[in-house]
Amino acid sequence: MSLITYIEPINIGNVFVGIGTLIITFVVAWIMFSFFKPVIAWIKLVYNRENKYELLEEKMLDEVAKKKGIDLNAEMIKRNVLKQQRKSFRRKIEDEIYENLFPKEKIETK
């Protein structure tokens, strides 16, 4: 066994191929980024607009139903569309801790 290990000399062609590949990869990534950035912004815009319209529709529908004397949440619970929220043990403890930390101040009138 030899004490000196053989080190191959650097192939300068492989270095240039690697640098060229790196440059091409950066250019392609920049082109893809510049193309998809407006597409992503457009998708966010459409999504936010749809959420706003949905919220507005829900509020207006709820107001119309209240004028007619209909409780939509009760109807949805009755038809098993919406499940009635039950407090979990953890939620009860969190509420108790909150009430202990921040008790409601009684307003004293003179």
C-alpha positions in Angstrom: 0.0 0.0 0.0 1.2 3.4 -0.8 1.2 6.2 1.6 0.4 8.8 -1.0 -3.0 8.6 -2.7 -3.3 9.5 -6.3 -5.2 12.7 -7.0 -6.4 13.1 -10.5 -5.8 16.5 -12.2 -8.8 18.7 -12.7 -10.5 18.4 -16.1 -11.0 22.0 -17.1 -13.7 21.0 -19.6 -15.9 19.6 -16.8 -15.4 22.9 -14.8 -16.7 24.9 -17.8 -19.6 22.5 -18.3 -20.6 22.8 -14.6 -20.4 26.6 -14.7 -22.5 26.7 -17.9 -25.1 24.4 -16.5 -25.3 26.6 -13.3 -25.8 29.7 -15.4 -28.5 28.0 -17.6 -30.3 26.8 -14.5 -30.3 30.3 -13.0 -31.6 31.8 -16.2 -34.4 29.2 -16.5 -35.3 29.7 -12.8 -35.5 33.5 -13.3 -37.7 33.1 -16.4 -40.1 30.7 -14.6 -40.2 33.1 -11.6 -40.9 36.1 -13.7 -43.7 34.2 -15.5 -45.4 32.7 -12.5 -45.2 35.7 -10.2 -48.1 37.6 -11.9 -50.0 34.3 -12.2 -49.8 33.7 -8.5 -50.8 37.3 -7.8 -53.8 36.9 -10.0 -54.8 33.7 -8.3 -54.6 35.5 -4.9 -56.7 38.4 -6.2 -59.4 36.1 -7.4 -59.4 34.1 -4.2 -59.6 37.2 -2.0 -62.4 38.6 -4.1 -64.4 35.4 -3.9 -64.0 35.3 -0.2 -65.2 38.9 0.2 -68.3 38.1 -2.0 -69.0 35.0 0.0 -68.8 36.9 3.3 -71.0 39.7 1.9 -73.6 37.2 0.6 -73.7 35.3 3.9 -74.2 38.6 5.9 -76.9 39.8 3.6 -78.7 36.5 3.6 -78.5 36.4 7.4 -80.0 39.9 7.6 -82.9 39.0 5.2 -83.6 35.8 7.2 -83.7 37.7 10.5 -86.2 40.2 9.0 -88.3 37.2 8.0 -88.0 35.7 11.4 -85.8 32.7 10.4 -82.7 31.7 12.4 -80.5 30.1 9.8 -78.0 28.6 12.3 -80.9 26.8 14.1 -82.2 25.5 10.8 -78.8 24.3 9.8 -78.3 22.5 13.1 -81.8 21.0 12.8 -80.9 19.6 9.3 -77.5 18.3 10.5 -75.7 20.6 8.1 -73.9 22.5 10.9 -72.9 20.7 14.1 -73.5 22.5 17.3 -70.3 23.4 19.0 -69.7 21.9 22.3 -67.1 23.2 24.7 -64.3 20.9 25.3 -62.7 20.4 28.7 -59.7 22.4 27.6 -61.8 25.3 26.4 -63.7 25.4 29.7 -60.4 25.5 31.6 -59.1 28.3 29.3 -62.3 30.3 29.9 -61.9 29.9 33.7 -58.3 31.0 33.6 -59.2 34.0 31.5 -62.0 35.0 33.9 -59.7 34.6 36.9 -56.9 36.7 35.3 -59.3 39.4 33.9 -62.4 39.6 36.0 -65.2 41.8 34.8 -65.1 45.0 36.8 -68.3 46.0 38.4 -69.2 49.5 37.7 -70.3 51.2 40.9 -72.8 54.1 40.5 -72.8 56.9 43.1 
